[in-house]
């Protein structure tokens, strides 16, 4: 019985290590670095801060980047022409 445990322990340990590596990779993809926080704080508005409080920083950054890359709405253009 001890011989069987001695043979199975390294295999179980290796499978556990591989599983933990996959968990670590998924956590690394979800983590946010200091550069991302600085980018968010430099250009955040009220809607972005609300999204941050509701969904977390990764979702708020995605929303901020998608709004930045999308073309401006026509209502925004009319407001800027009125202000000028």
C-alpha positions in Angstrom: 0.0 0.0 0.0 2.8 2.4 0.8 4.5 1.5 -2.5 1.3 2.5 -4.4 1.1 5.7 -2.5 4.8 6.4 -3.2 4.1 5.9 -7.0 0.9 7.9 -7.1 2.0 10.9 -5.0 4.4 12.4 -7.7 1.7 12.1 -10.4 -1.0 13.7 -8.2 1.4 16.4 -7.2 2.2 17.1 -10.9 -1.5 17.3 -11.8 -2.1 19.7 -8.9 0.8 21.9 -10.0 -0.5 22.0 -13.6 -4.0 22.9 -12.3 -2.6 25.7 -10.2 -0.6 27.0 -13.1 -3.9 27.4 -15.1 -5.5 29.2 -12.2 -2.5 31.5 -11.9 -2.6 32.3 -15.7 -6.3 33.2 -15.5 -5.6 35.5 -12.4 -2.8 37.2 -14.2 -5.0 38.0 -17.2 -7.6 39.6 -14.8 -5.0 41.6 -12.8 -4.6 45.3 -13.3 -1.2 47.0 -13.3 -0.3 50.5 -12.1 -0.2 51.8 -15.7 -3.8 50.8 -16.2 -4.8 52.6 -12.9 -3.0 55.7 -14.0 -4.7 55.7 -17.4 -8.1 55.3 -15.8 -7.6 58.1 -13.3 -6.3 60.5 -15.9 -9.4 60.3 -18.1 -12.2 59.0 -15.9 -15.6 60.9 -15.7 -18.6 60.3 -13.5 -19.9 57.5 -15.6 -16.6 55.7 -15.6 -16.3 56.0 -11.8 -19.8 54.7 -11.4 -18.9 51.7 -13.6 -15.8 51.2 -11.6 -17.8 51.0 -8.3 -20.3 48.6 -9.9 -18.2 46.3 -12.0 -14.5 46.7 -11.0 -11.5 48.2 -12.7 -11.1 45.8 -15.7 -14.7 46.3 -16.8 -14.4 50.1 -16.3 -11.2 50.2 -18.3 -12.9 48.2 -21.1 -15.8 50.6 -21.2 -13.6 53.7 -21.1 -11.5 52.3 -24.0 -14.5 51.4 -26.1 -16.0 54.9 -25.6 -12.7 56.5 -26.5 -12.4 54.4 -29.7 -16.0 54.9 -30.8 -17.0 57.9 -33.0 -18.6 60.8 -31.2 -22.4 61.0 -31.1 -24.1 63.8 -33.1 -25.5 65.3 -29.9 -22.0 65.8 -28.6 -21.0 67.5 -31.8 -24.0 69.9 -31.6 -23.1 70.8 -28.0 -19.5 71.6 -28.9 -20.6 73.9 -31.8 -23.1 75.7 -29.5 -20.3 76.3 -26.9 -18.0 77.8 -29.5 
